[in-house]
Every structure is written in structure tokens, then in C-alpha cells.
Amino acid sequence: MKKKLIEMSELYDVYQGMLTEKQRDIFDHYYNNDLTLSEIADNEDITRQAVRDAVLRSEEILRDLERRLGLCEHFRNLYESVEAILLAASEIESLNRENYFDARISKAAETIVRLAKGLTEESR
């Protein structure tokens, strides 16, 4: 269930705008507020089955959007690449400190780190 929760949270973060307001509300109550189907039904004044159908339909929509567009996968790959870039920049800085003491190398490594971190901030 934890894996599904993470998957749905990631998909929701990216594609929530493609759901109706009612679907977003129900999805948010179910996944983010951890309410039961019965609690949501009571709050929304609808049947438990209607809540279940809305949750399942929202999941289907989000998964279909990911299959078609692949934005979550793209962001995952972006973050992994940025992590690798940051690790490489750290290694460059460490080698420079230990062996060369070249201010230009330090400056270049700092620039790489700043730009890489900027990439992850822009995509959020």
C-alpha cells in the first residue's frame, strides 16, 4: 500500500489539474488526509460506492496521463541526473582541494552545483 500511496502522490502532484474539483477533493481526502471511504462519503454527502468509484476513476486518469505523457518518469530521471551531477561536482571540488588548489576549478564546481540545484527548483 505504501508503494501505491507514493505512486499516487507523485502522479497527483504532476497531474492534479487534469482532475475535476470533486475528483481532487475526494482524492485528497483519501490519499493525503487518510480518510476512509465512509468518512469521505459522510463529508461529501454521497454514497461510499460513489467515493470508491471516484477514487478508482481518478487513479485511472492519473495513470493514463503518465502512460501518455511520462512527466513523472521525466522528473525522476531529471532528479537522478542532478544527483549524479552534484556528486561529480563534489568529487571535482574534493580532488581540487587535495591536489591542485586552483580557484578556477573551485569556481567552476560551485557554478555546476548552483545550476544543478536550480534545475530541481525550477521543476517543482
KOLDREN-714248 format. One record per residue (C-alpha): x, y negated, z negated; residue number from 1. Coordinates in steps of 0.001 Angstrom, whole numbers, plus 524288, in hexadecimal, padded with zeros to 5 digits. Each point is the difference from the previous one (the first is absolute). Last residue first. Example, Ala and Ser with C-alpha at 12.3 -4.5 7.8 and 13.67 -1.06 7.14 Angstrom:
BEGIN
<rec><px>83566</px><py>80424</py><pz>7E41C</pz><seq>2</seq></rec>
<rec><px>7FAA6</px><py>80D70</py><pz>7FD6C</pz><seq>1</seq></rec>
END
This chain:
BEGIN
<rec><px>822CE</px><py>7AAC7</py><pz>821E2</pz><seq>124</seq></rec>
<rec><px>80786</px><py>8004D</py><pz>80CD1</pz><seq>123</seq></rec>
<rec><px>80699</px><py>7F2E0</py><pz>7FDE5</pz><seq>122</seq></rec>
<rec><px>80581</px><py>80404</py><pz>7F2B4</pz><seq>121</seq></rec>
<rec><px>805FE</px><py>80C75</py><pz>80590</pz><seq>120</seq></rec>
<rec><px>806C0</px><py>7F8B8</py><pz>80AF4</pz><seq>119</seq></rec>
<rec><px>804CF</px><py>7F56B</py><pz>7F6C3</pz><seq>118</seq></rec>
<rec><px>8070C</px><py>80A3F</py><pz>7F7EC</pz><seq>117</seq></rec>
<rec><px>80777</px><py>8040C</py><pz>80C2E</pz><seq>116</seq></rec>
<rec><px>80339</px><py>7F1E2</py><pz>80357</pz><seq>115</seq></rec>
<rec><px>80540</px><py>7FCF6</py><pz>7F274</pz><seq>114</seq></rec>
<rec><px>807BE</px><py>80CBD</py><pz>7FF37</pz><seq>113</seq></rec>
<rec><px>8060D</px><py>7FDFB</py><pz>80D6C</pz><seq>112</seq></rec>
<rec><px>80371</px><py>7F1EA</py><pz>7FCA5</pz><seq>111</seq></rec>
<rec><px>80684</px><py>80455</py><pz>7F356</pz><seq>110</seq></rec>
<rec><px>807EA</px><py>80A17</py><pz>80792</pz><seq>109</seq></rec>
<rec><px>8044A</px><py>7F585</py><pz>809BD</pz><seq>108</seq></rec>
<rec><px>80417</px><py>7F6D9</py><pz>7F4F0</pz><seq>107</seq></rec>
<rec><px>807B9</px><py>80AC9</py><pz>7F961</pz><seq>106</seq></rec>
<rec><px>806A3</px><py>80364</py><pz>80CDA</pz><seq>105</seq></rec>
<rec><px>8034B</px><py>7F1AF</py><pz>80257</pz><seq>104</seq></rec>
<rec><px>8055C</px><py>7FEB3</py><pz>7F21A</pz><seq>103</seq></rec>
<rec><px>80A0E</px><py>80AA6</py><pz>802A1</pz><seq>102</seq></rec>
<rec><px>80485</px><py>806A4</py><pz>7F37F</pz><seq>101</seq></rec>
<rec><px>8052D</px><py>80B5A</py><pz>80814</pz><seq>100</seq></rec>
<rec><px>800D7</px><py>80CB6</py><pz>7F86A</pz><seq>99</seq></rec>
<rec><px>7F774</px><py>8018C</py><pz>7F3FC</pz><seq>98</seq></rec>
<rec><px>7F71A</px><py>7F444</py><pz>801CB</pz><seq>97</seq></rec>
<rec><px>7FEC0</px><py>80282</py><pz>80EA1</pz><seq>96</seq></rec>
<rec><px>7FD09</px><py>80E4D</py><pz>7FDC4</pz><seq>95</seq></rec>
<rec><px>7F568</px><py>7FC4D</py><pz>7F635</pz><seq>94</seq></rec>
<rec><px>7FA22</px><py>7F5BF</py><pz>808FD</pz><seq>93</seq></rec>
<rec><px>7FFAF</px><py>80993</py><pz>80B59</pz><seq>92</seq></rec>
<rec><px>7F9D4</px><py>80A63</py><pz>7F752</pz><seq>91</seq></rec>
<rec><px>7F5A7</px><py>7F666</py><pz>7FB79</pz><seq>90</seq></rec>
<rec><px>7FD36</px><py>7FC4A</py><pz>80E0A</pz><seq>89</seq></rec>
<rec><px>7FE90</px><py>80E74</py><pz>8037C</pz><seq>88</seq></rec>
<rec><px>7F673</px><py>80237</py><pz>7F4C3</pz><seq>87</seq></rec>
<rec><px>7F828</px><py>7F40E</py><pz>803DD</pz><seq>86</seq></rec>
<rec><px>7FF5C</px><py>804A2</py><pz>80E20</pz><seq>85</seq></rec>
<rec><px>7FBAF</px><py>80D9D</py><pz>7FBBC</pz><seq>84</seq></rec>
<rec><px>7F559</px><py>7FA0D</py><pz>7F761</pz><seq>83</seq></rec>
<rec><px>7FBCF</px><py>7F758</py><pz>80B5F</pz><seq>82</seq></rec>
<rec><px>7FEF2</px><py>80BE3</py><pz>808C9</pz><seq>81</seq></rec>
<rec><px>7F7BD</px><py>8074C</py><pz>7F5FD</pz><seq>80</seq></rec>
<rec><px>7F73C</px><py>7F412</py><pz>7FE63</pz><seq>79</seq></rec>
<rec><px>7FE24</px><py>7FED1</py><pz>80EB9</pz><seq>78</seq></rec>
<rec><px>7FD24</px><py>80E77</py><pz>8016B</pz><seq>77</seq></rec>
<rec><px>7F569</px><py>7FF1F</py><pz>7F591</pz><seq>76</seq></rec>
<rec><px>7FAA1</px><py>7F3BC</py><pz>80694</pz><seq>75</seq></rec>
<rec><px>7FF22</px><py>80701</py><pz>80D23</pz><seq>74</seq></rec>
<rec><px>7F9AE</px><py>80BDB</py><pz>7F9B2</pz><seq>73</seq></rec>
<rec><px>7F5EF</px><py>7F71D</py><pz>7F9BD</pz><seq>72</seq></rec>
<rec><px>7FDD2</px><py>7F90F</py><pz>80D00</pz><seq>71</seq></rec>
<rec><px>7FDAA</px><py>80C5A</py><pz>807DD</pz><seq>70</seq></rec>
<rec><px>7F5D1</px><py>7F9EB</py><pz>808EE</pz><seq>69</seq></rec>
<rec><px>7F757</px><py>80B28</py><pz>804A3</pz><seq>68</seq></rec>
<rec><px>802B5</px><py>80A28</py><pz>7F596</pz><seq>67</seq></rec>
<rec><px>80054</px><py>7F547</py><pz>7F59B</pz><seq>66</seq></rec>
<rec><px>7F2F1</px><py>7FAB7</py><pz>8049D</pz><seq>65</seq></rec>
<rec><px>7FA44</px><py>80DA8</py><pz>7FFA9</pz><seq>64</seq></rec>
<rec><px>804DF</px><py>8020A</py><pz>7F22A</pz><seq>63</seq></rec>
<rec><px>7F9D9</px><py>7F348</py><pz>7FB79</pz><seq>62</seq></rec>
<rec><px>7F30B</px><py>802DC</py><pz>806B5</pz><seq>61</seq></rec>
<rec><px>7FF53</px><py>80DD1</py><pz>7FA90</pz><seq>60</seq></rec>
<rec><px>80321</px><py>7FB64</py><pz>7F241</pz><seq>59</seq></rec>
<rec><px>7F56C</px><py>7F5A6</py><pz>8012C</pz><seq>58</seq></rec>
<rec><px>7F638</px><py>80A2B</py><pz>804A5</pz><seq>57</seq></rec>
<rec><px>80368</px><py>808FF</py><pz>7F4AA</pz><seq>56</seq></rec>
<rec><px>7FE82</px><py>7F503</py><pz>7F614</pz><seq>55</seq></rec>
<rec><px>7F336</px><py>7FB69</py><pz>8061E</pz><seq>54</seq></rec>
<rec><px>7FA82</px><py>80DD8</py><pz>8005F</pz><seq>53</seq></rec>
<rec><px>80388</px><py>80210</py><pz>7F1B7</pz><seq>52</seq></rec>
<rec><px>7F996</px><py>7F32A</py><pz>7FC53</pz><seq>51</seq></rec>
<rec><px>7F3BC</px><py>8036D</py><pz>807A5</pz><seq>50</seq></rec>
<rec><px>7FFD2</px><py>80D50</py><pz>7F95B</pz><seq>49</seq></rec>
<rec><px>800BE</px><py>7F988</py><pz>7F298</pz><seq>48</seq></rec>
<rec><px>7F40B</px><py>7F83A</py><pz>803B6</pz><seq>47</seq></rec>
<rec><px>7FFB6</px><py>7F13F</py><pz>800BB</pz><seq>46</seq></rec>
<rec><px>7FE90</px><py>7F52F</py><pz>7F5E8</pz><seq>45</seq></rec>
<rec><px>80DF6</px><py>7FB3A</py><pz>8022C</pz><seq>44</seq></rec>
<rec><px>803EA</px><py>800DE</py><pz>7F1AD</pz><seq>43</seq></rec>
<rec><px>7F860</px><py>80C9C</py><pz>7FD9A</pz><seq>42</seq></rec>
<rec><px>8054E</px><py>80646</py><pz>80C59</pz><seq>41</seq></rec>
<rec><px>80DBE</px><py>7FB9A</py><pz>7FC59</pz><seq>40</seq></rec>
<rec><px>7FEC7</px><py>80662</py><pz>7F2B1</pz><seq>39</seq></rec>
<rec><px>7FA8E</px><py>80C6B</py><pz>80607</pz><seq>38</seq></rec>
<rec><px>80AEC</px><py>800E8</py><pz>80A11</pz><seq>37</seq></rec>
<rec><px>809D0</px><py>7FE8E</py><pz>7F50C</pz><seq>36</seq></rec>
<rec><px>807B9</px><py>7F389</py><pz>7FDDD</pz><seq>35</seq></rec>
<rec><px>80EC9</px><py>8001F</py><pz>80158</pz><seq>34</seq></rec>
<rec><px>800EB</px><py>7F13F</py><pz>801A5</pz><seq>33</seq></rec>
<rec><px>80943</px><py>800D8</py><pz>80BA7</pz><seq>32</seq></rec>
<rec><px>7FB28</px><py>80C31</py><pz>806D6</pz><seq>31</seq></rec>
<rec><px>7F15C</px><py>8009E</py><pz>7FD6E</pz><seq>30</seq></rec>
<rec><px>7FD03</px><py>7F1DD</py><pz>7FCED</pz><seq>29</seq></rec>
<rec><px>80890</px><py>7FB26</py><pz>80B1E</pz><seq>28</seq></rec>
<rec><px>7F9F6</px><py>8098E</py><pz>8099E</pz><seq>27</seq></rec>
<rec><px>7F259</px><py>7FBDD</py><pz>7FBEC</pz><seq>26</seq></rec>
<rec><px>8031E</px><py>7F18E</py><pz>80157</pz><seq>25</seq></rec>
<rec><px>8077B</px><py>801C8</py><pz>80CBB</pz><seq>24</seq></rec>
<rec><px>7F4ED</px><py>8080D</py><pz>805E7</pz><seq>23</seq></rec>
<rec><px>7F626</px><py>7F57B</py><pz>7FC09</pz><seq>22</seq></rec>
<rec><px>80883</px><py>7F53F</py><pz>805D6</pz><seq>21</seq></rec>
<rec><px>8010D</px><py>807A3</py><pz>80C9C</pz><seq>20</seq></rec>
<rec><px>80CE4</px><py>8069B</py><pz>802E7</pz><seq>19</seq></rec>
<rec><px>809C7</px><py>7FB26</py><pz>80A25</pz><seq>18</seq></rec>
<rec><px>805A8</px><py>7F5FB</py><pz>7F6B7</pz><seq>17</seq></rec>
<rec><px>80434</px><py>80B0B</py><pz>7F715</pz><seq>16</seq></rec>
<rec><px>809D4</px><py>804B9</py><pz>80A1C</pz><seq>15</seq></rec>
<rec><px>80D81</px><py>7FDD6</py><pz>7FA37</pz><seq>14</seq></rec>
<rec><px>7FD99</px><py>80064</py><pz>7F15E</pz><seq>13</seq></rec>
<rec><px>7F568</px><py>80A3D</py><pz>801EB</pz><seq>12</seq></rec>
<rec><px>8093E</px><py>8091A</py><pz>80731</pz><seq>11</seq></rec>
<rec><px>80A23</px><py>7FED2</py><pz>7F541</pz><seq>10</seq></rec>
<rec><px>7F5DD</px><py>80212</py><pz>7F555</pz><seq>9</seq></rec>
<rec><px>7FA3E</px><py>80B9A</py><pz>8073F</pz><seq>8</seq></rec>
<rec><px>80D2F</px><py>806A4</py><pz>80134</pz><seq>7</seq></rec>
<rec><px>80370</px><py>7FD48</py><pz>7F1CC</pz><seq>6</seq></rec>
<rec><px>7F2FA</px><py>80558</py><pz>7FB45</pz><seq>5</seq></rec>
<rec><px>80148</px><py>80BC8</py><pz>808FE</pz><seq>4</seq></rec>
<rec><px>80D5C</px><py>80327</py><pz>7FA53</pz><seq>3</seq></rec>
<rec><px>7FAAF</px><py>7FE76</py><pz>7F224</pz><seq>2</seq></rec>
<rec><px>7F4BB</px><py>8093A</py><pz>80308</pz><seq>1</seq></rec>
END
